[in-house]
């Protein structure tokens, strides 16, 4: 099994960073992995002080086999930082696992990500491996393919990331057909198209909606586990966006996800469960995502 490099994006949350790195180090594969920590430049003096605390935590322990810190002198924004970091690692290492400072991971996270990266490395239709799964309830499958990728705890390869289209206007032009937009919006269960419009108008900064659109328009699929291997602890009201909600809460899987789909096609069961979750929580998800994206560039 190949151990892919891990991109870890941090900023000004030392407590979150410590918890996230502790969970990552609980993975047996961590000591065989190389960790690249990316920290954006500070916006304020207070941010600068918190960033120094974050750096101290990163340097306090050998969380992975090898660790390097890459800090920007100036603040470029979350979306820019993500795109630059992922692009650099994809081009130099051919694949990457991506985490943020508020992502807690299961002890089986790296096993799933690395084995999936190996298994589907030559499948052009598979563009993303995702560790987080929405709280959709019990599913009959261990893992499945769904359109689009996850925002928290994901991975990709250089050949897939090269399909990333940063120009939202180009993406919008290819989604002009109503039927195409209907499918892009998870059968109108969540309006991702409106996020592209907002990005094109300069109202939000987002890498994830452009990544999803790029995947969708290239017929790409993401592999999801049925039991989440990632937990987001960033909705505790302490982040830059000040959001507090339990809508994304899901327990970390206490067992490994061992089985992958034999056929490269979208799972109707997983898609239906995701659509049901979106429809049941549509208004609140929109409120949360709009605020989160406008602040962090998710």
Secondary structure, 3 states (H helix, E strand, C coil): CCCCCEEEEECCCHHHHHHHHHHHHCCHHHHHCEEEEEECCCCCHHHHHHHHHHHHHHHCCCCCCEEEEEECCCCCCHHHHHHHHHHHHHHHHCEEEEEECCEEECCCHHHHHHHHHHHCCCCCCEEEEECCCCCCCCCCCCEEEEECCCCCCEEEEHHHHCCCCCCHHHHHHCCCCHHHHHHHCCCCCCCHHHHHHHHHCCCCCCCHHHHHHHHHHCCCEEEEECCCCEEECCCECCCCCCCECCCCCCCCCCCCCCCCCCCCCECHHHHHHHHHHHHHHHHHHHHHHHHHHHHHCC
